[in-house]
């Protein structure tokens, strides 16, 4: 899927308050006396019925953000060191573990990127889905298994009664991902976090999984927080996009605006690195260098060592602010914001 393809995602009602609000979230991992700053103060909201995509390279902090929202970071080594995560106005970070556990499933659910690793290999898929009803609703075993079969049918798994009695390794990658979706939607969550839900799937299966999630949104009004590095998936499905780099959001706005007129050089670099059918004769233009070490993030703008518009040395006209001053995420037009000292130049390019 090309990121230039016209998309028609579901639109959220902006008159409603957000279901999920994340403010100034910080997450660090402490290993061998070193703090790895995985998330460095992100803000985001998810409304009913909308899809917010978090886009970025591997290691940008996307999955760590999702795990912090879900409350499933292993502590130690991971710690939420600041910020708030409000679900229907209640700050989840202040809840006791048993209270957080009550929110997972009925309130916020998650589809993990590696379905085979996330599913228990020694239990049938039907039993694993049924456990959602037994743990949260105290549903009798027989009734819970019947509801598991209904969910397998809902997510498009053929012969669901028979397949409910089989094990994860007996399913294809796409079917395992459907099982994960069935588990996630079992209790009709208000927000679903999908962490790379189409990784390692072929294009046809990828489209089927995303179409399934869209249908569930249409049916239930569920908000979707989609974590991905796939620009095509973002373009086809997301209402808004937040671009992450070195644990920070560097650009955020409506998908069409961000992908067609990027205001941050990192977003522009991502767009230039995608192969497109209309430029067969052209070479790809990958972003030079590599993402920073999160244990030693550069001063100033974290992207400046790789940035084509950065001012690295002071001149008579300007200071080298890219190496000394961290750019704040600022509104630049409409509802779009970017964290770049020279975003106006990026948009003109």
Secondary structure, DSSP 8 states (H G I E B T S, - for coil): --TTS--------TTS--SEEEEEEEEEEEETTEEEEEEEEEEEEE-TT-EEEEE--TTSSHHHHHHHHHT---TTTEEEEEEEEEETTEEGGGS-HHHHHHHBTTTEEEE-S-HHHHS-TTSBHHHHHHHHHHHHH---HHHHHHHHHHHHHHTT-SSHHHHTTSBGGGS-HHHHHHHHHHHHHTT--SEEEEESTTTT--HHHHHHHHHHHHHHHHHH--EEEEEES-HHHHHHH-SEEEEEETTEEEEEEEHHHHHHS--SHHHHHHHHTS--GGGTTS------S----TTS--SS-TTGGG-TT---S--SS---HHHH-----EEEETTEEE--TTHHHHHH-
